[in-house]
Amino acid sequence: MFVLFVIYLFCILLIWWSYSGYIIYLFTYYILRRGSHNFPKQKFTYPFISLLLPVYNEDKLIIKKLNNLKKLHYPGKLEVIIIDGGSADNTFKLIKNRAAKLKNYKILVSKKGKIQQLNLGLKKAKGKIIVVTDADAILPLNALEILAQGFKNSQTAVVGAYIMPKGSQLERKYWQEQNQLRVIESKVYSSSIVVAPCYAFRKTLILKFPDDCVADDIYISFYAQSKDFLVKYDSQVLVYETRVPKNIDEFFTHKFRKANAMITELLRFVYLTNRFNIRSRIIYLSKFFQVIVLPWVLILFLAISVNLIIINTSYRIAVGLVFLFLLISVLVATSLFNQKVFSIEKPIFPKQGINLKIFFFTNFILFFAIFSHFFYNQDSCYEKIN
């Protein structure tokens, strides 16, 4: 019986940390260390940027994307490298017609697969900062300028843009919560990850992505932290993602693939946790427990709770108090999650409380992903939504 109670206590602690303790930790750490993260101002020269745009069958979006890139303002040197993965539609033709004559644009052709495309782009890139963006991402005019400024601190190796979907309320509610958490992590110390539509990193960080990499954005974030660098999530760079799920079926398929990719990259770095410093290790392990361990623990927790009630009805009060404790903790974490200390500058959408519908639905997807992970294989070639 003692062993059962120890396991039950472990489950309670892990559930508490995953759903509330982590937020409480971030808030407490930030309050105690606020003001200690100000770095001395240094003379800043805008670095040479190489912008990589991997494309595959994007003839419906590529013209809008190229027009967006041409309008970007950047006071430093810039080159744009477009890497086509062997498109079977008119993408390559449209790119040649629009960009071939521009001096700072290069057009490359690689094997199919985003990782193969990025690795070819990295090989040809001459810039000190690499910016990766997707064809369905619309960048603000000052995006490159702000992203470059994020590297003023020599400890920062990766800077991500704040991504919001266009035209999907379901997706917007999901992104709002995820973005807020990454902004909080970034303000405290280092964001757990950046996201694919737009992010930047120092070219000296990696020579190439691993051939079996599934999610370049997640890999680059964990890799940077394993090398004792910081990852920042900049709320000033508001990037709109135009290709978003339009219904529940597309939302499930899209998030399932994302969850599977997250699991793959988390497992890649679990053997390297000794390379993370203590703060980065807490961020990484928290994400690891939330994504990979928590689904199994929740099932075990519910099973033990039911078992305790059946074995002895006097345990009902104790089990009820445990559930009450977890509920109050989640409410406290939700309140801290939206404190003004973590306010986000305009033009980001107003903050909101945790949406229970999104919460339960995304947790269901996460459960499905972890239980089916070893039977579901994917790489950087995948079918796009819509």
RODO-2510 file (C-alpha; in nm, 4 decimals, decimal comma):
residues 386
     n   res          X          Y          Z
     1     m     0,0000     0,0000     0,0000
     2     f     0,2932     0,2294     0,0751
     3     v     0,4233     0,1867    -0,2798
     4     l     0,0786     0,2751    -0,4174
     5     f     0,0735     0,5984    -0,2153
     6     v     0,4246     0,6912    -0,3351
     7     i     0,3215     0,6380    -0,6981
     8     y     0,0034     0,8360    -0,6371
     9     l     0,2006     1,1238    -0,4868
    10     f     0,4360     1,1224    -0,7859
    11     c     0,1361     1,1430    -1,0213
    12     i    -0,0120     1,4338    -0,8243
    13     l     0,3161     1,6269    -0,8316
    14     l     0,3671     1,5737    -1,2039
    15     i     0,0099     1,6722    -1,2913
    16     w     0,0378     1,9782    -1,0665
    17     w     0,3664     2,0847    -1,2263
    18     s     0,2452     2,0307    -1,5829
    19     y    -0,0833     2,2203    -1,5485
    20     s     0,0003     2,4869    -1,2918
    21     g     0,3340     2,4516    -1,1117
    22     y     0,5355     2,5420    -1,4213
    23     i     0,3427     2,8692    -1,4662
    24     i     0,3787     2,9499    -1,0951
    25     y     0,7521     2,8818    -1,1201
    26     l     0,7894     3,1113    -1,4231
    27     f     0,5950     3,3903    -1,2562
    28     t     0,7869     3,3625    -0,9269
    29     y     1,1238     3,3450    -1,0990
    30     y     1,0440     3,6479    -1,3142
    31     i     0,9262     3,8582    -1,0173
    32     l     1,2354     3,7727    -0,8133
    33     r     1,4778     3,8321    -1,1012
    34     r     1,3013     4,1213    -1,2735
    35     g     1,5502     4,3840    -1,3834
    36     s     1,8479     4,1478    -1,3586
    37     h     1,8258     4,0522    -1,7277
    38     n     1,9049     4,3988    -1,8633
    39     f     2,2156     4,3757    -2,0762
    40     p     2,4502     4,6723    -2,1313
    41     k     2,3844     4,8672    -2,4485
    42     q     2,6387     4,8031    -2,7204
    43     k     2,6995     4,9562    -3,0583
    44     f     2,4870     4,7606    -3,3007
    45     t     2,5441     4,7093    -3,6712
    46     y     2,2737     4,5326    -3,8675
    47     p     2,4185     4,1951    -3,9738
    48     f     2,4036     4,0393    -4,3187
    49     i     2,0806     3,8377    -4,3353
    50     s     2,0154     3,5372    -4,5560
    51     l     1,6411     3,4732    -4,5818
    52     l     1,5544     3,1141    -4,6740
    53     l     1,2181     3,0414    -4,8337
    54     p     1,1566     2,6678    -4,8956
    55     v     0,8627     2,6099    -5,1313
    56     y     0,6808     2,3127    -5,2770
    57     n     0,3640     2,3366    -5,4884
    58     e     0,2846     2,6884    -5,3705
    59     d     0,1507     2,8458    -5,6909
    60     k    -0,1567     2,9773    -5,5047
    61     l     0,0524     3,1603    -5,2459
    62     i     0,3917     3,2351    -5,3972
    63     i     0,3055     3,5649    -5,5706
    64     k     0,1628     3,7107    -5,2514
    65     k     0,4671     3,5874    -5,0593
    66     l     0,7165     3,7368    -5,3057
    67     n     0,5337     4,0704    -5,2991
    68     n     0,5515     4,0617    -4,9200
    69     l     0,9273     3,9929    -4,9229
    70     k     0,9969     4,2741    -5,1710
    71     k     0,8292     4,5259    -4,9392
    72     l     1,0336     4,4357    -4,6312
    73     h     1,2578     4,7097    -4,4930
    74     y     1,6055     4,6188    -4,3769
    75     p     1,8909     4,8677    -4,3251
    76     g     2,1592     4,6008    -4,3538
    77     k     2,2669     4,3650    -4,6297
    78     l     2,0069     4,1081    -4,7346
    79     e     1,9894     3,8102    -4,9670
    80     v     1,6793     3,6024    -5,0369
    81     i     1,7295     3,2356    -5,1236
    82     i     1,4255     3,0534    -5,2593
    83     i     1,4604     2,6740    -5,2568
    84     d     1,2090     2,4799    -5,4619
    85     g     1,1631     2,1167    -5,3646
    86     g     1,0733     1,9994    -5,7146
    87     s     0,7267     2,1505    -5,7409
    88     a     0,4881     1,9769    -5,9793
    89     d     0,2751     2,2888    -6,0354
    90     n     0,3647     2,6382    -6,1637
    91     t     0,5550     2,7466    -5,8518
    92     f     0,9023     2,7394    -6,0047
    93     k     0,7863     2,9187    -6,3205
    94     l     0,6189     3,1941    -6,1201
    95     i     0,9306     3,2391    -5,9069
    96     k     1,1551     3,2704    -6,2129
    97     n     0,9240     3,5264    -6,3714
    98     r     0,9082     3,7394    -6,0574
    99     a     1,2448     3,6979    -5,8835
   100     a     1,5089     3,5787    -6,1304
   101     k     1,6075     3,9335    -6,2331
   102     l     1,6412     4,0674    -5,8787
   103     k     2,0055     4,1034    -5,7754
   104     n     1,9730     3,9859    -5,4159
   105     y     1,7512     3,6858    -5,4981
   106     k     1,8779     3,3337    -5,5611
   107     i     1,6691     3,0413    -5,6853
   108     l     1,7750     2,6871    -5,6028
   109     v     1,6235     2,3453    -5,6692
   110     s     1,6639     2,0616    -5,4205
   111     k     1,5179     1,7241    -5,3355
   112     k     1,1670     1,7195    -5,1942
   113     g     1,1492     1,7796    -4,8193
   114     k     1,1842     2,0952    -4,6113
   115     i     1,4967     1,9745    -4,4309
   116     q     1,6740     1,8977    -4,7585
   117     q     1,5721     2,2391    -4,8893
   118     l     1,6942     2,4212    -4,5792
   119     n     2,0254     2,2354    -4,5786
   120     l     2,0895     2,3374    -4,9394
   121     g     1,9981     2,6953    -4,8521
   122     l     2,2313     2,6919    -4,5525
   123     k     2,5138     2,5664    -4,7712
   124     k     2,4695     2,8574    -5,0125
   125     a     2,3825     3,1295    -4,7574
   126     k     2,6422     3,3992    -4,6907
   127     g     2,4660     3,5920    -4,4155
   128     k     2,5533     3,5891    -4,0465
   129     i     2,1851     3,5571    -3,9533
   130     i     1,9558     3,3023    -4,1166
   131     v     1,5848     3,3841    -4,1360
   132     v     1,3533     3,0951    -4,2268
   133     t     0,9992     3,1673    -4,3400
   134     d     0,7158     2,9685    -4,4989
   135     a     0,5232     3,0545    -4,8133
   136     d     0,1997     3,1031    -4,6181
   137     a     0,3498     3,3523    -4,3693
   138     i     0,2972     3,7269    -4,4180
   139     l     0,5680     3,9297    -4,2431
   140     p     0,5350     4,2892    -4,1176
   141     l     0,7495     4,5424    -4,3048
   142     n     0,9941     4,5832    -4,0135
   143     a     1,0193     4,2094    -3,9337
   144     l     1,3827     4,1636    -4,0387
   145     e     1,4947     4,4756    -3,8575
   146     i     1,3379     4,3663    -3,5270
   147     l     1,4535     4,0056    -3,5623
   148     a     1,8109     4,1275    -3,6205
   149     q     1,7952     4,3478    -3,3105
   150     g     1,7100     4,0373    -3,1105
   151     f     2,0703     3,9257    -3,1526
   152     k     2,2170     4,2267    -2,9699
   153     n     2,2698     3,9928    -2,6776
   154     s     2,5541     3,7568    -2,7689
   155     q     2,3857     3,4780    -2,5679
   156     t     2,0823     3,4782    -2,7973
   157     a     2,1113     3,2276    -3,0821
   158     v     1,7483     3,1943    -3,1984
   159     v     1,4719     3,4558    -3,2292
   160     g     1,1155     3,3642    -3,3206
   161     a     0,8311     3,5765    -3,4526
   162     y     0,4889     3,5920    -3,2875
   163     i     0,2643     3,3853    -3,5137
   164     m    -0,1110     3,4305    -3,5464
   165     p    -0,3482     3,2581    -3,7910
   166     k    -0,5660     3,4565    -4,0249
   167     g    -0,9334     3,3728    -4,0589
   168     s    -0,9707     3,0839    -3,8136
   169     q    -1,1158     3,1484    -3,4669
   170     l    -1,0407     2,7942    -3,3496
   171     e    -0,6771     2,8191    -3,4528
   172     r    -0,6469     3,1728    -3,3165
   173     k    -0,7600     3,0683    -2,9672
   174     y    -0,5093     2,7839    -2,9715
   175     w    -0,2223     3,0068    -3,0859
   176     q    -0,3088     3,2806    -2,8368
   177     e    -0,2453     3,0509    -2,5416
   178     q     0,0679     2,8942    -2,6907
   179     n     0,2105     3,2352    -2,7808
   180     q     0,1458     3,3755    -2,4363
   181     l     0,3343     3,0873    -2,2738
   182     r     0,6341     3,1354    -2,5053
   183     v     0,6402     3,5094    -2,4365
   184     i     0,6380     3,4376    -2,0620
   185     e     0,9214     3,1841    -2,0980
   186     s     1,1158     3,4348    -2,3061
   187     k     1,0710     3,7129    -2,0507
   188     v     1,1782     3,4807    -1,7700
   189     y     1,4791     3,3268    -1,9427
   190     s     1,4446     3,1402    -2,2719
   191     s     1,1478     3,0332    -2,4826
   192     s     1,1033     2,6571    -2,5101
   193     i     1,0625     2,6737    -2,8893
   194     v     1,0055     2,9014    -3,1870
   195     v     0,7658     2,8150    -3,4678
   196     a     0,8176     2,7429    -3,8368
   197     p     0,6378     3,0285    -4,0222
   198     c     0,9161     3,2711    -3,9266
   199     y     1,2260     3,2482    -3,7081
   200     a     1,5922     3,3485    -3,7199
   201     f     1,9177     3,1999    -3,5922
   202     r     2,2906     3,2605    -3,6043
   203     k     2,4491     3,0774    -3,8952
   204     t     2,7365     2,9704    -3,6705
   205     l     2,4897     2,7695    -3,4591
   206     i     2,4585     2,4750    -3,7021
   207     l     2,6076     2,3644    -4,0323
   208     k     2,2994     2,1622    -4,1294
   209     f     1,9868     2,0029    -3,9889
   210     p     1,9966     1,6250    -3,9329
   211     d     1,8571     1,4357    -4,2307
   212     d     1,5985     1,2681    -4,0069
   213     c     1,4831     1,5982    -3,8540
   214     v     1,1029     1,6315    -3,8613
   215     a     1,0515     1,9822    -3,7234
   216     d     1,3269     2,2337    -3,7957
   217     d     1,1802     2,4982    -3,5613
   218     i     1,1702     2,2662    -3,2602
   219     y     1,5099     2,1140    -3,3358
   220     i     1,6881     2,4509    -3,3652
   221     s     1,5359     2,5678    -3,0357
   222     f     1,6397     2,2668    -2,8290
   223     y     1,9774     2,2491    -3,0009
   224     a     2,0536     2,6128    -2,9140
   225     q     1,9637     2,5553    -2,5495
   226     s     2,1769     2,2406    -2,5368
   227     k     2,4677     2,4664    -2,6398
   228     d     2,3902     2,7114    -2,3557
   229     f     2,2327     2,9758    -2,5811
   230     l     1,9037     3,1611    -2,5395
   231     v     1,5894     3,1353    -2,7513
   232     k     1,3686     3,4444    -2,7654
   233     y     1,0080     3,4828    -2,8797
   234     d     0,9548     3,8408    -2,9980
   235     s     0,5990     3,9699    -2,9633
   236     q     0,6858     4,2774    -3,1722
   237     v     0,7100     4,0710    -3,4913
   238     l     0,3503     3,9784    -3,5677
   239     v     0,3421     3,7286    -3,8548
   240     y     0,0133     3,6078    -4,0002
   241     e    -0,0183     3,2476    -4,1140
   242     t    -0,2669     3,2320    -4,4019
   243     r    -0,2915     2,8538    -4,4433
   244     v    -0,4891     2,7434    -4,1386
   245     p    -0,7386     2,4692    -4,0477
   246     k    -1,0919     2,5593    -4,1515
   247     n    -1,2768     2,2888    -3,9548
   248     i    -1,2354     2,0359    -3,6732
   249     d    -1,1082     1,7599    -3,9063
   250     e    -0,8310     1,9772    -4,0465
   251     f    -0,7507     2,1110    -3,6978
   252     f    -0,7132     1,7565    -3,5625
   253     t    -0,4967     1,6397    -3,8550
   254     h    -0,2774     1,9502    -3,8378
   255     k    -0,2243     1,9391    -3,4608
   256     f    -0,1725     1,5635    -3,4598
   257     r     0,1152     1,6008    -3,7053
   258     k     0,2587     1,8880    -3,4999
   259     a     0,2299     1,6890    -3,1760
   260     n     0,3989     1,3884    -3,3362
   261     a     0,6842     1,6106    -3,4579
   262     m     0,7217     1,7619    -3,1102
   263     i     0,7451     1,4137    -2,9569
   264     t     1,0102     1,3096    -3,2096
   265     e     1,2308     1,6114    -3,1412
   266     l     1,1826     1,5923    -2,7620
   267     l     1,2977     1,2298    -2,7654
   268     r     1,6012     1,3275    -2,9744
   269     f     1,7314     1,5549    -2,6960
   270     v     1,6358     1,3561    -2,3867
   271     y     1,9826     1,1960    -2,3884
   272     l     2,1454     1,5409    -2,3941
   273     t     1,9768     1,6963    -2,0916
   274     n     2,3088     1,7034    -1,9055
   275     r     2,4241     1,9652    -2,1588
   276     f     2,1443     2,2069    -2,0668
   277     n     2,2079     2,4581    -1,7894
   278     i     1,9705     2,4355    -1,4943
   279     r     1,7157     2,6913    -1,6216
   280     s     1,7059     2,5539    -1,9749
   281     r     1,6841     2,2036    -1,8314
   282     i     1,3739     2,2979    -1,6304
   283     i     1,2107     2,4413    -1,9451
   284     y     1,3009     2,1385    -2,1566
   285     l     1,2025     1,8777    -1,8996
   286     s     0,8756     2,0576    -1,8279
   287     k     0,7912     2,0353    -2,1966
   288     f     0,9036     1,6723    -2,2031
   289     f     0,6823     1,5786    -1,9087
   290     q     0,3841     1,7765    -2,0446
   291     v     0,3991     1,6185    -2,3886
   292     i     0,5344     1,2674    -2,3393
   293     v     0,4912     1,1583    -1,9760
   294     l     0,1701     1,3336    -1,8698
   295     p    -0,0774     1,1268    -2,0783
   296     w     0,0420     0,8047    -1,9161
   297     v     0,0490     0,9610    -1,5699
   298     l    -0,3066     1,0921    -1,6019
   299     i    -0,4366     0,7432    -1,6774
   300     l    -0,2412     0,6007    -1,3832
   301     f    -0,3648     0,8810    -1,1563
   302     l    -0,7302     0,8234    -1,2446
   303     a    -0,6920     0,4469    -1,2037
   304     i    -0,5353     0,4818    -0,8571
   305     s    -0,7983     0,7380    -0,7526
   306     v    -1,0800     0,4995    -0,8444
   307     n    -0,8945     0,2111    -0,6803
   308     l    -0,8489     0,4021    -0,3535
   309     i    -1,2184     0,4880    -0,3390
   310     i    -1,3163     0,1265    -0,4030
   311     i    -1,0674    -0,0178    -0,1506
   312     n    -1,1774     0,2098     0,1296
   313     t    -1,4571     0,4648     0,1109
   314     s    -1,2793     0,6732     0,3760
   315     y    -1,0293     0,7673     0,1090
   316     r    -1,3009     0,9556    -0,0800
   317     i    -1,2365     1,2724     0,1187
   318     a    -0,8609     1,2486     0,0553
   319     v    -0,9113     1,1913    -0,3176
   320     g    -1,1630     1,4761    -0,3275
   321     l    -0,9122     1,7084    -0,1585
   322     v    -0,6489     1,6107    -0,4165
   323     f    -0,8831     1,7033    -0,7021
   324     l    -0,9746     2,0289    -0,5249
   325     f    -0,6057     2,1128    -0,4766
   326     l    -0,5336     2,0552    -0,8463
   327     l    -0,8350     2,2634    -0,9505
   328     i    -0,7370     2,5570    -0,7273
   329     s    -0,3784     2,5353    -0,8559
   330     v    -0,4972     2,5552    -1,2170
   331     l    -0,7123     2,8590    -1,1327
   332     v    -0,4160     3,0290    -0,9636
   333     a    -0,1910     2,9513    -1,2616
   334     t    -0,4548     3,0871    -1,5009
   335     s    -0,4670     3,4106    -1,3035
   336     l    -0,0873     3,4464    -1,3077
   337     f    -0,0836     3,3546    -1,6778
   338     n    -0,2699     3,6779    -1,7546
   339     q    -0,0977     3,9169    -1,5165
   340     k    -0,0008     4,2587    -1,6518
   341     v     0,3623     4,1844    -1,5726
   342     f     0,3553     3,9571    -1,8775
   343     s     0,1596     4,2010    -2,0931
   344     i     0,2143     4,1839    -2,4665
   345     e     0,2626     4,4966    -2,6705
   346     k     0,0185     4,5945    -2,9436
   347     p    -0,0862     4,4958    -3,2055
   348     i    -0,1191     4,1499    -3,0526
   349     f    -0,4752     4,0414    -2,9853
   350     p    -0,6039     4,0949    -2,6283
   351     k    -0,5144     3,8267    -2,3759
   352     q    -0,7791     3,5848    -2,2634
   353     g    -0,8235     3,3143    -2,0021
   354     i    -0,7467     2,9535    -2,0838
   355     n    -1,0204     2,8242    -2,3139
   356     l    -1,1496     2,4940    -2,1741
   357     k    -1,2733     2,3695    -2,5116
   358     i    -0,9290     2,4191    -2,6674
   359     f    -0,7646     2,2809    -2,3534
   360     f    -0,9523     1,9509    -2,3616
   361     f    -0,9368     1,9140    -2,7389
   362     t    -0,5614     1,9723    -2,7624
   363     n    -0,5008     1,7362    -2,4701
   364     f    -0,7048     1,4710    -2,6507
   365     i    -0,4867     1,5189    -2,9610
   366     l    -0,1749     1,4949    -2,7441
   367     f    -0,2973     1,1683    -2,5911
   368     f    -0,3718     1,0275    -2,9334
   369     a    -0,0295     1,1357    -3,0631
   370     i     0,1725     0,9833    -2,7796
   371     f    -0,0166     0,6536    -2,7846
   372     s     0,0235     0,6202    -3,1618
   373     h     0,3709     0,7722    -3,1970
   374     f     0,5649     0,4523    -3,2563
   375     f     0,3167     0,3405    -3,5217
   376     y     0,3132     0,6708    -3,7102
   377     n     0,6150     0,7689    -3,9154
   378     q     0,6625     1,1089    -4,0735
   379     d     0,9443     1,3178    -4,2117
   380     s     0,9742     1,6729    -4,3414
   381     c     0,7625     1,5814    -4,6474
   382     y     0,3970     1,6092    -4,5574
   383     e     0,0639     1,6994    -4,7108
   384     k    -0,0322     2,0614    -4,6449
   385     i    -0,3780     2,1499    -4,5207
   386     n    -0,6339     2,3146    -4,7529
***
